[in-house]
Amino acid sequence: MQLLKQTRQYQSDLAGYCRTGILQHIPGIHTSNVVHYRKLVMNVVDDILQNAYPLTYDLLSETEWDSLVADFFSEHSCKSPQVWYMPKELMEYVIDTDHALLKQYPLLCNLLQFEWMETAMFMMQDIPVVHTRNGDLLFSKLVLNPEHRLMALDYPVHRKNPSAIKPEDQQPYYLAAHRDEEGQIIFTELSPALVRVIEHLQERAASIQELYQLIEQDFGIQLAEADHLAIIHFLQQAYREGLIKGFSPA
């Protein structure tokens, strides 16, 4: 039991060195060789995070990126044993610690959220939903694809290269992210009214006429013909791209 306890401690000390670069005394370790373990681990971590956050990697300087990864890996204890989940923990680390990079790059929080969403949507479990493809978009009750998420952003990281975003671009932006039948992740920009359309469809299948009435109640307005056409156009696109899964069979 004592030997097992010592072995675990040595393993923990070696893992700590790989994270922080601070080497505790470990019997039998050759200091000239152990440095290669840390390089190998850091390269793997860096590669995982670069692949998850290509836009963030391009936005930051090499020094800023390397410092961020080093800070994260040395200061943050990852909670999930699943490697693909590590990028989410980087995002949470930046937000929770109010990292200094957020002052230099106010859009960084949104950018990390946007890039992580693609990974999260791709990896999420399949969610079956009862629906049929036999129906009429204008009259049948619409069934929403349950494999979706709504996002609210302050910067247009979905529209523009992050390096081209200016302070005057800051304003509310709304997105729906969904996974289609081929596993592709599609982002759709929404107006506040279309956000409510999605939120109503999250609650239950509804026809376009029912959605018109619900939106009018939400905003206390009378929808004009142009508003009807805009909602129809959106739902047609949503159906083609798989955000609307199909129609209620009942």
C-alpha positions, 0 to 999 in steps of 0.5 A, a space after each residue: 500500500 505504501 509503495 502504491 501511495 508513493 507511485 501515485 505521488 510520483 505520478 502526480 509530481 511528474 504531471 505537475 511538472 508537465 503542467 507548471 515546469 516546476 520539478 519536484 524530486 522524483 527518485 530515478 528521474 533524469 532531469 536532462 530527459 524529463 524536459 522532453 515529457 513536458 514538451 510532448 505534453 505541451 505540444 499535444 495541449 497546444 495542438 488540441 486548443 489550436 484546432 478548437 480555436 483557429 480564429 482565436 489563434 490567428 487573432 492573438 500574437 504568438 507570444 499572447 497565445 503561448 502565454 495563454 496556453 501556459 497560464 491555462 495549463 499550469 493554473 487550471 485543473 481540468 475537470 473532465 477526463 475527455 480531451 475534446 472537452 478541454 477547449 471549453 475549460 479554456 474558455 471558462 478559464 478566460 472568463 472566470 479569471 477575467 484574463 488580461 487578454 479580455 481587456 486588450 481584446 473585448 471580443 475574445 469572450 464572444 469569439 471563444 464562445 462562438 468557436 466552442 459552440 461548433 465543437 459542442 454541437 458536433 460532439 453532442 448526442 443525437 436527440 430524436 424527435 417525432 416528425 414527418 417530412 410530409 406537410 406544408 410549410 404554410 399550414 402544417 405544425 413545424 417541428 424544430 430540430 432539437 440539436 440546436 442552441 441559441 446564442 447572444 453575442 456583443 460582437 459580430 464574430 460570426 460575420 467578420 474576421 476578428 481582427 477587422 472588428 471595431 468598437 463601433 461594431 458592438 451591439 446585440 447579435 443573435 444566432 441559432 446553431 444547429 447540426 444538420 443530417 450530415 453532421 454539419 454545423 450551421 449558424 443562422 443570424 436571427 432578429 429578436 422576433 426570430 429568436 422568439 419564433 425559435 423559442 416558441 418552437 422549442 416549447 411545442 410544434 406550431 403553424 406559421 399562423 400560430 407563430 404570427 399570433 404569438 409574436 404579435 402578443 410578445 411584442 404588442 404589435 400587428 405584423 405587416 405583410 412584409 413581416 409575414 413574408 420575412 418570417 416565411 422566408 426565414 422558415 423556408 431557409 430553416 427547413 432547407 438547412 435542417 433547423 426545422 426538422 419537419 412537420 408534426 404527424 398529429 
